[in-house]
């Protein structure tokens, strides 16, 4: 397409500036809305993944092959002999995608306080390392998090406290089946209370130090059930899990699972979120087609005599089609520039300040994950480029019918039009 034809197309756009500006504003505003939706939906996906993996789960978990999901006590990493935990953790953190790794032990038993008893899940962690892979320590509402200096200290959820009538400083007896067949029991003191918004966690999870739970379960230090892993980029979880599985299998039998395998309902929601974003894009593209077809068709009809004269002096039909498509491309390009200029501060605001869903909504659960009242956006450049490319293609496709109609004009008939 010659530069002269492009110049002519740009001039034609501004022969009716009012109509062009209205079309540009509509398309530009639509692009801003697409950026708005893409940013918020990406933010919601990321928030749900980080919340779902950050409370207790972690991005990746390493178990003995037969351990998950039933979690039998005897299925520890390395079997009855156990493993060198320090060496195993070092092998995991050697992967550049891994931010941190923390060993864990699980137990199940009965918690008794006075005349109240409740079934609980007991999680033993390394207090220092665990804070690098989960954020439960940030959900403490009373008291403090675990410390190595308090081996008999435990942290429980606020629902457990309410149900059993206990609080910070209360003593709890934990009774469980030990690994050697005996009954493990000991007296512990509540040092902290957390709130996650998930009833199953707040009502039944008891957190204590790794060594304390190993002592209660009669497990030696070399025997652990799991290593939780935090990645620098959670979106690489599936790829990193596969690579770690191959690498660690050279050391001992393991099964490495990423969060989409551990919580498939959350993975399904993430995919649903992407599908909703695509559907919203598609709906807008349909609306854009209607607007651009109308704009270009009116432009062609108003210029019937002019186009007939151009064809009479030698412009070929293919050049007429190129002219109309160039006008559509110019309209789309200008609209995207306008929309991008407006969209930049909108995206900045969503990422820095987010949307406050209102004081009536403190937190809500979605796909088994608690989401707070503040909804923050997140950059999704792939979605932004999809929106821009989709609008450009939509503009060209929408202009194709008016362009073909103009190309079929007969010069003698077109010149008679007033």
BELKAWO-V822284 format. One record per residue. N is the residue number from 0. SS is DSSP state (2 for helix, 1 for strand, 0 for the rest). PHI is phi in whole degrees, 0 to 359 (* if undefined). PSI is psi as a letter, one per 30 degrees, with the letter a starting at -180 (none if undefined). Layout:
BEGIN
{{N | SS | PHI | PSI} {N | SS | PHI | PSI}}
END
This chain:
BEGIN
{{0 | 0 | * | k} {1 | 0 | 286 | l} {2 | 2 | 295 | e} {3 | 2 | 294 | e} {4 | 2 | 292 | e} {5 | 2 | 294 | e} {6 | 2 | 297 | e} {7 | 2 | 296 | e} {8 | 2 | 297 | e} {9 | 2 | 296 | e} {10 | 2 | 295 | e} {11 | 2 | 297 | e} {12 | 2 | 301 | e} {13 | 2 | 261 | g} {14 | 2 | 286 | f} {15 | 2 | 233 | i} {16 | 2 | 299 | e} {17 | 2 | 297 | e} {18 | 2 | 294 | e} {19 | 2 | 296 | e} {20 | 2 | 294 | e} {21 | 2 | 296 | e} {22 | 2 | 296 | e} {23 | 2 | 298 | e} {24 | 2 | 296 | e} {25 | 2 | 296 | e} {26 | 2 | 291 | e} {27 | 2 | 298 | e} {28 | 2 | 296 | e} {29 | 2 | 297 | e} {30 | 2 | 294 | e} {31 | 2 | 299 | e} {32 | 2 | 295 | e} {33 | 2 | 295 | e} {34 | 2 | 298 | e} {35 | 2 | 301 | e} {36 | 2 | 295 | e} {37 | 2 | 299 | e} {38 | 2 | 294 | e} {39 | 2 | 293 | e} {40 | 2 | 293 | e} {41 | 2 | 295 | e} {42 | 2 | 296 | e} {43 | 2 | 294 | e} {44 | 2 | 301 | e} {45 | 2 | 294 | e} {46 | 2 | 296 | e} {47 | 2 | 291 | e} {48 | 2 | 295 | e} {49 | 2 | 295 | e} {50 | 2 | 289 | e} {51 | 2 | 294 | e} {52 | 2 | 265 | f} {53 | 2 | 274 | f} {54 | 2 | 288 | e} {55 | 2 | 224 | e} {56 | 2 | 295 | e} {57 | 0 | 83 | l} {58 | 0 | 291 | e} {59 | 1 | 221 | k} {60 | 1 | 235 | k} {61 | 1 | 247 | k} {62 | 1 | 232 | l} {63 | 0 | 292 | l} {64 | 0 | 307 | e} {65 | 0 | 258 | g} {66 | 0 | 279 | e} {67 | 0 | 269 | k} {68 | 0 | 259 | f} {69 | 0 | 283 | f} {70 | 0 | 55 | h} {71 | 0 | 293 | k} {72 | 0 | 299 | e} {73 | 0 | 281 | f} {74 | 0 | 275 | i} {75 | 0 | 266 | l} {76 | 0 | 297 | k} {77 | 0 | 86 | g} {78 | 2 | 70 | a} {79 | 2 | 296 | f} {80 | 2 | 280 | f} {81 | 0 | 76 | a} {82 | 0 | 209 | l} {83 | 0 | 283 | j} {84 | 2 | 298 | e} {85 | 2 | 298 | e} {86 | 2 | 295 | e} {87 | 2 | 295 | e} {88 | 2 | 297 | e} {89 | 2 | 296 | e} {90 | 2 | 294 | e} {91 | 2 | 288 | e} {92 | 2 | 289 | f} {93 | 0 | 291 | f} {94 | 0 | 290 | k} {95 | 0 | 297 | f} {96 | 0 | 281 | f} {97 | 1 | 271 | k} {98 | 1 | 273 | e} {99 | 1 | 200 | l} {100 | 1 | 218 | k} {101 | 1 | 219 | k} {102 | 1 | 285 | l} {103 | 1 | 217 | l} {104 | 1 | 225 | k} {105 | 1 | 246 | k} {106 | 1 | 212 | l} {107 | 1 | 227 | k} {108 | 1 | 191 | a} {109 | 1 | 239 | k} {110 | 1 | 254 | k} {111 | 1 | 238 | k} {112 | 1 | 224 | j} {113 | 0 | 65 | b} {114 | 0 | 261 | g} {115 | 1 | 254 | k} {116 | 1 | 222 | k} {117 | 1 | 206 | k} {118 | 1 | 286 | k} {119 | 1 | 223 | l} {120 | 1 | 256 | k} {121 | 1 | 253 | k} {122 | 1 | 241 | j} {123 | 1 | 260 | k} {124 | 1 | 225 | l} {125 | 0 | 278 | j} {126 | 2 | 307 | e} {127 | 2 | 286 | e} {128 | 2 | 290 | e} {129 | 2 | 298 | e} {130 | 2 | 293 | f} {131 | 2 | 274 | f} {132 | 2 | 247 | f} {133 | 0 | 227 | l} {134 | 0 | 239 | g} {135 | 2 | 300 | f} {136 | 2 | 295 | f} {137 | 2 | 277 | f} {138 | 2 | 260 | g} {139 | 1 | 290 | k} {140 | 1 | 255 | f} {141 | 1 | 204 | k} {142 | 1 | 81 | b} {143 | 0 | 220 | l} {144 | 0 | 277 | l} {145 | 0 | 296 | k} {146 | 0 | 222 | l} {147 | 0 | 296 | f} {148 | 0 | 283 | f} {149 | 0 | 233 | i} {150 | 0 | 298 | f} {151 | 0 | 259 | g} {152 | 1 | 271 | k} {153 | 1 | 227 | l} {154 | 1 | 239 | k} {155 | 1 | 230 | l} {156 | 1 | 275 | l} {157 | 2 | 293 | f} {158 | 2 | 290 | e} {159 | 2 | 298 | e} {160 | 2 | 298 | e} {161 | 2 | 294 | e} {162 | 2 | 293 | e} {163 | 2 | 258 | g} {164 | 0 | 64 | h} {165 | 0 | 238 | l} {166 | 0 | 197 | a} {167 | 0 | 299 | k} {168 | 0 | 97 | f} {169 | 0 | 288 | k} {170 | 1 | 260 | k} {171 | 1 | 235 | k} {172 | 1 | 263 | k} {173 | 1 | 254 | k} {174 | 1 | 238 | k} {175 | 1 | 209 | l} {176 | 1 | 276 | k} {177 | 0 | 275 | l} {178 | 0 | 292 | f} {179 | 0 | 270 | g} {180 | 0 | 93 | f} {181 | 0 | 276 | l} {182 | 1 | 263 | k} {183 | 1 | 269 | k} {184 | 1 | 207 | k} {185 | 1 | 196 | l} {186 | 1 | 257 | k} {187 | 1 | 231 | l} {188 | 1 | 244 | k} {189 | 1 | 287 | j} {190 | 1 | 253 | f} {191 | 1 | 204 | l} {192 | 1 | 231 | k} {193 | 1 | 245 | l} {194 | 0 | 223 | k} {195 | 0 | 248 | f} {196 | 0 | 92 | f} {197 | 0 | 261 | j} {198 | 2 | 301 | e} {199 | 2 | 295 | e} {200 | 2 | 279 | e} {201 | 2 | 292 | f} {202 | 2 | 260 | f} {203 | 2 | 221 | f} {204 | 1 | 271 | k} {205 | 1 | 242 | k} {206 | 1 | 253 | k} {207 | 1 | 216 | l} {208 | 1 | 291 | l} {209 | 2 | 302 | e} {210 | 2 | 296 | e} {211 | 2 | 294 | e} {212 | 2 | 288 | e} {213 | 2 | 299 | e} {214 | 2 | 293 | e} {215 | 2 | 294 | e} {216 | 0 | 271 | f} {217 | 0 | 61 | h} {218 | 0 | 254 | k} {219 | 0 | 291 | l} {220 | 0 | 302 | f} {221 | 0 | 278 | f} {222 | 0 | 251 | j} {223 | 0 | 227 | l} {224 | 0 | 267 | f} {225 | 1 | 202 | l} {226 | 1 | 236 | j} {227 | 1 | 272 | k} {228 | 1 | 234 | k} {229 | 1 | 249 | k} {230 | 1 | 260 | l} {231 | 0 | 294 | e} {232 | 0 | 229 | j} {233 | 2 | 294 | f} {234 | 2 | 291 | f} {235 | 2 | 266 | g} {236 | 2 | 302 | e} {237 | 2 | 295 | e} {238 | 2 | 295 | e} {239 | 2 | 294 | e} {240 | 2 | 297 | e} {241 | 2 | 297 | e} {242 | 2 | 294 | e} {243 | 2 | 295 | e} {244 | 2 | 300 | e} {245 | 2 | 293 | e} {246 | 2 | 293 | e} {247 | 2 | 288 | f} {248 | 0 | 296 | f} {249 | 0 | 285 | f} {250 | 0 | 263 | e} {251 | 0 | 197 | l} {252 | 0 | 294 | k} {253 | 0 | 218 | l} {254 | 1 | 229 | j} {255 | 1 | 253 | k} {256 | 1 | 234 | k} {257 | 1 | 272 | l} {258 | 2 | 301 | e} {259 | 2 | 298 | f} {260 | 2 | 280 | e} {261 | 2 | 282 | e} {262 | 0 | 229 | i} {263 | 2 | 298 | f} {264 | 2 | 295 | e} {265 | 2 | 290 | e} {266 | 2 | 298 | e} {267 | 2 | 295 | e} {268 | 2 | 294 | e} {269 | 2 | 301 | e} {270 | 2 | 293 | e} {271 | 2 | 297 | e} {272 | 2 | 301 | e} {273 | 2 | 295 | e} {274 | 2 | 295 | e} {275 | 2 | 298 | e} {276 | 2 | 300 | e} {277 | 2 | 296 | e} {278 | 2 | 295 | e} {279 | 2 | 297 | e} {280 | 2 | 299 | e} {281 | 2 | 298 | e} {282 | 2 | 298 | e} {283 | 2 | 294 | e} {284 | 2 | 300 | e} {285 | 2 | 296 | e} {286 | 2 | 295 | e} {287 | 2 | 295 | e} {288 | 2 | 302 | e} {289 | 2 | 299 | e} {290 | 2 | 294 | e} {291 | 2 | 288 | e} {292 | 2 | 301 | e} {293 | 2 | 297 | e} {294 | 2 | 297 | e} {295 | 2 | 289 | e} {296 | 2 | 293 | e} {297 | 2 | 296 | e} {298 | 2 | 297 | e} {299 | 2 | 292 | e} {300 | 2 | 296 | e} {301 | 2 | 294 | f} {302 | 0 | 252 | g} {303 | 2 | 302 | e} {304 | 2 | 297 | e} {305 | 2 | 296 | e} {306 | 2 | 295 | e} {307 | 2 | 297 | e} {308 | 2 | 294 | e} {309 | 2 | 298 | e} {310 | 2 | 289 | e} {311 | 2 | 290 | f} {312 | 0 | 266 | g} {313 | 0 | 121 | f} {314 | 0 | 289 | k} {315 | 0 | 280 | l} {316 | 2 | 304 | e} {317 | 2 | 295 | e} {318 | 2 | 288 | e} {319 | 2 | 297 | e} {320 | 2 | 300 | e} {321 | 2 | 298 | e} {322 | 2 | 296 | e} {323 | 2 | 295 | e} {324 | 2 | 294 | e} {325 | 2 | 294 | e} {326 | 2 | 296 | e} {327 | 2 | 295 | e} {328 | 2 | 295 | e} {329 | 2 | 296 | e} {330 | 2 | 298 | e} {331 | 2 | 294 | e} {332 | 2 | 298 | e} {333 | 2 | 297 | e} {334 | 2 | 294 | e} {335 | 2 | 293 | e} {336 | 2 | 297 | e} {337 | 2 | 297 | e} {338 | 2 | 296 | e} {339 | 2 | 295 | e} {340 | 2 | 296 | e} {341 | 2 | 284 | e} {342 | 2 | 287 | f} {343 | 2 | 303 | e} {344 | 2 | 294 | e} {345 | 2 | 295 | e} {346 | 2 | 294 | e} {347 | 2 | 300 | e} {348 | 2 | 297 | e} {349 | 2 | 297 | e} {350 | 2 | 282 | e} {351 | 2 | 273 | e} {352 | 0 | 255 | e} {353 | 0 | 70 | a} {354 | 1 | 254 | k} {355 | 1 | 269 | j} {356 | 0 | 285 | f} {357 | 0 | 106 | l} {358 | 0 | 294 | f} {359 | 0 | 289 | f} {360 | 0 | 244 | j} {361 | 0 | 280 | e} {362 | 1 | 197 | l} {363 | 1 | 217 | l} {364 | 1 | 258 | k} {365 | 1 | 220 | k} {366 | 0 | 55 | h} {367 | 0 | 77 | g} {368 | 1 | 234 | k} {369 | 1 | 275 | k} {370 | 1 | 244 | k} {371 | 1 | 285 | l} {372 | 0 | 288 | f} {373 | 1 | 267 | k} {374 | 1 | 251 | j} {375 | 0 | 261 | k} {376 | 0 | 275 | l} {377 | 0 | 212 | k} {378 | 0 | 297 | k} {379 | 0 | 223 | i} {380 | 2 | 296 | f} {381 | 2 | 295 | e} {382 | 2 | 293 | e} {383 | 2 | 298 | e} {384 | 2 | 292 | e} {385 | 2 | 299 | e} {386 | 2 | 296 | e} {387 | 2 | 295 | e} {388 | 2 | 296 | e} {389 | 2 | 298 | e} {390 | 2 | 293 | e} {391 | 2 | 297 | e} {392 | 2 | 296 | e} {393 | 2 | 300 | e} {394 | 2 | 298 | e} {395 | 2 | 293 | e} {396 | 2 | 295 | e} {397 | 2 | 291 | e} {398 | 2 | 277 | f} {399 | 2 | 295 | e} {400 | 2 | 296 | e} {401 | 2 | 302 | e} {402 | 2 | 293 | e} {403 | 2 | 293 | e} {404 | 2 | 295 | e} {405 | 2 | 295 | e} {406 | 2 | 293 | f} {407 | 0 | 270 | g} {408 | 0 | 299 | k} {409 | 0 | 266 | k} {410 | 2 | 307 | e} {411 | 2 | 294 | e} {412 | 2 | 283 | e} {413 | 2 | 294 | e} {414 | 0 | 290 | f} {415 | 0 | 281 | f} {416 | 0 | 291 | k} {417 | 0 | 260 | none}}
END
